[in-house]
Amino acid sequence: MLPHEESRAEVLRRLLELIRRCEAKPFAWGVTLKPGELNLNAGWALVFSARAGQLTFSYSPESLSDEAVSWVREVAVEPKASPQSSGNRWFRIEAAKVKEMPPAVWTACLAAVDKELANKEGRYHWWDAHSPGVLTYLEEEFGESIAHPDYTQVDVGVRYWKIAPGKKAWNWDRCREGGFIAMGWSLLGDLRRFESQEEFEEERERIHAKEGDYSKVGCAQLWTFRSIAPGDKVVANRGKSEVLGIGTVTEGYHFDPSSERHHHRLGVHWEHTEPFQVNERGWQRTLIELGKTKFQKLTDRHRKQDAAEPTGSFAKLRDGLREQGLFFPDEIVANFLLALQCKRFVVLSGISGTGKTQIALAVAKHYRGSVAARVSAGAEEGVVGIEVKPYMLRHRRTSLPEEVLSDLEMGPLNAANATTVTVVYPGGSNLCRLWKSPQSRGGSLTLSGDLGDWFRRELQVGEEFRIEVVLGRNEPTLHISVPETNNQEVDLENFEVIAVRPDWTDNRGLLGFYNPLTEQYVGTPFLDLLLRAKEEEERAEAEGREPWPFFAILDEMNLARVEQYFSDFLSALESGEPLHLHESQEVEEGSSAGPQVPRELAVPSNVAFVGTVNVDESTYMFSPKVLDRAFTVEFDEVDLRAMAGLEREREGGALWLGDLPDRLTFGGKPTSADWKRLTEDHRDKAEALMQFHELLAHERRHFGYRVANEIARFVLLAVDQAGEDAAADAFDLAVLQKVLPKLHGTQQELESVLDWLFAFAVQGGGSSPAQADVEKLRTAEDCEIVGGLLRWTGRGAGSSDGLAESNAEDDSDDAEMDTDQGVTVAYPRTAAKLWRMRRRLRQQGFTAFIE
């Protein structure tokens, strides 16, 4: 446990200095000695640990200088922030390096102790595990007196507890309706019959030897449960992601043998029973004592939820999806929305029938805007409406569609394929030149004389005039009029679903093309969408507002090779350069019979591109350059229980975008400014990403600046819209969707890097995992995947890789993770995906992100 003689004295000296820091609050700290391990806890957190020749220190990040940060990054292994600490972090070093610790780092370690003590109001919660012999040893070693903890000095007062009502909260309905909270291990009987904890332990050992599943660590929670008194506060939870209720203990411990299960009970008055989302990675056990500050934060979140507008943008969207029979987890919906805001190109992959296209349509319709427009009454039969284009006012002529010319009984045409026709308008009449196109059935009309003056005076670009053929006795005439209009709010046509065809080998299926034979541009719905979006972008700029979003939904995107038909867009989205469409002046002016199309078109900033992907023998795999330019979101969860109206099972820390804007905007390309802000506001996430990058760099599979900037933007958006608690989940999702998609190859190419990444995703933080950790996790035996999250169960699962995917309800008496073997998986989504990729690699010899 303690290092060799050269470092031993220095380690003990630093431990003594940390203890001296704790003496100011004698009831709020303690030392625990286990086989091979020595720990010092201050307040709620571990601040020092010695184990297997390694030392773990807690430090205050804000007290760390840049020089000290460099030392920690280069020398130390930095696991992660403590889930119960006051924003402190941990690092681990070899004991031999303790003498090299810079003074600035040690100052940050002392500051961490001060922060933890300041955050502790009541008695040290492991007070009965304190080992006074350690302090006696230090007194003898240094010849100094140490003020031992005195847990009798503090009036415990109200205490705060988190208690899970059974595995996955199976017992919550009974607890809520019956006014109690309960725990298992019922074979121990009524705990009031034990006069001491020693008697309790003897009975527990007897039952454990006979029945099993009555571990010392698990049942110790039950002994603590017995001490909870009336007036204490209780938080009931479902896993790490949801608070179900908050209440006050009204009746102390009692044993109810009449209940079916979980006979150990406390009476509770549940004041709040509206569930809300949290992200508490430290909630691994059934019973945990909370600090007053943590309890107040939870109650404040509940009050904010009660006061919040229930019809917020995110809630409306989620409810709208469910009304359509689409039951996506809140996290999936939030993930998709964050990806759209971060990167305007999102790929939705997954099995068929999971609603990929439907969620894209639902989001598009949810964000469909409306604009003020002058709307005219419908035209009568035989009357054709024509929109005024700029060239009409500039050149005093208008194109005539085929339906007008077909009704007009024209006389013989001259050599120029033209004739004359009388045009009647509100200001009089004029004899005008009419030209018929030899390539098409359309033509054009010259607005000569007073007619041209009237036209330019009465009409503006975008307005409508009407033209009608009137057959007279001698010759037909054309009548031009301006319809009556009124101002109305008109819904924007802000989306198109484009079915990708397998024969697409260039961008003509999306952008259309210029036909030199007809001298017209052959348009497409996709191009029309871009032009409408451009028009809205210009209108919003003129009105001084944000433009409404538009959505191009490419269905079955990989039926053709994406690189062939979409490469121009990938380049234009990144570079900002316009797309080249044609060279015809007539098409650009709109004077040809076909649609008016500009020669070049910059991709409008208010357009998002969503591609849906299925993988089978008829589809093509994406290349790394396509995946690098997209956010890839997997849709592989199907919730039949929710569709049947049954209770939905929640897993993981769902993202709830309470501050999602009413108008979805795309804030431009992520830049280095996003990365800089991440390093300042969420340094631990930036450090973790840098070390992820280092692991990949060893195999020349690392990512570039663009990916780092996009991950930073994604995390920052999540924090802005879902709160600080969302940072960890958002980072996990961003790494999953931006780093892993490019990993594909054979077992020889990928096995080593996937093993290292998996170990990192499980353990989190710091520099590369130790080789022993990688070997241990190579055949991890105590994991399962639930709802897309990898979690440690503390029991072997029995699959070929030592892992099991499970959706089954565990109805054992042990409510949550009640063994001492459980650990928190640092990045559970990334770890789950890496495990699947590793399994497929070993089964088939090849793996890829998209399955």
Secondary structure, DSSP 8 states (H G I E B T S, - for coil): ----HHHHHHHHHHHHHHHHHHTTSTTSEEEEEETTEEEEEETTEEEEEEETTEEEEEE-GGG--HHHHHHHHHH-B---B-TTSSS-EEEEEEGGGGGG--HHHHHHHHHHHHHHHHT--S--TTGGG--HHHHHHHHHHHT-------TTSS---S-EEEE-SSGGGTTHHHHHHHTEEEE--GGG--GGG-SSHHHHHHHHHHHHHHH----HHHHHHHHHHHH--TT-EEEEEETTTEEEEEEEEEEEEEE-TTSSS--EEEEEEEEE---EE---TT--SSEEEE-HHHHHHHHHHHHHHHHS-TT-HHHHHHHHHHHTT----HHHHHHHHHHHHH-SEEEEE-STTSSHHHHHHHHHHHT--EEEEEEE----TTEEEEE--HHHHHHTEEEE-HHHHHHS------TTSEEEEEEEETTEEEEEEEEE-SSSS-EEEE--HHHHHHHHHH--TT-EEEEEEE--SSS-EEEEE---EEEEEEE---EEEEE--TT--STHHHH-EEETTTTEEE--HHHHHHHHHHHHHHHHHHHTS----EEEEEETGGGS-HHHHSHHHHHHHHH---EE----HHHHHT-SSS----SEE---TTEEEEEEE--STTS----HHHHHTSEEEE-----HHHHTT------S-----TT--SS-----S--HHHHHHHHHH-HHHHHHHHHHHHHHHTTT----HHHHHHHHHHHHHHHHHH-GGGHHHHHHHHHHHHTGGG--EEHHHHHHHHHHHHHHHHH-SSS---HHHHHHHHT--SEEEETTEEEE-SS---STTSEEE------SSS-S--STT----SSHHHHHHHHHHHHHHHHHSEE-S--
